[in-house]
Amino acid sequence: MGAFVTIGDMLQALCLAVAGLACLVTLATIITALTPTRWEEEPIDRLFRMLNLIAGNVGHNRNADDR
C-alpha cells in the first residue's frame, strides 16, 4: 500500500512544485524591485545578480536604482 505512487500523488507533487516556483519568482521580483542593482560588496552583488536572474528582470522590469 505504501510502495505505490498514484497519478494523483504525482499531480499533487507537480502542483506543489509549480506553486513553490511561483512563490520563489514572486519573492525575488519583490526584493529586486525594492533594492539597488549593484552593491559594493562582492558576495551581496553576486546574490542580487542571481536574484535578478530568478526574477526574470529583463526587458521592462526595473530595479530601484534604474528609475
Summary of the structure (lengths in Angstrom):
residues: 67
radius of gyration: 17.4
end to end distance: 57.9
largest distance: 57.9
contacts: 140
relative contact order: 0.15
helix: 67%
strand: 0%
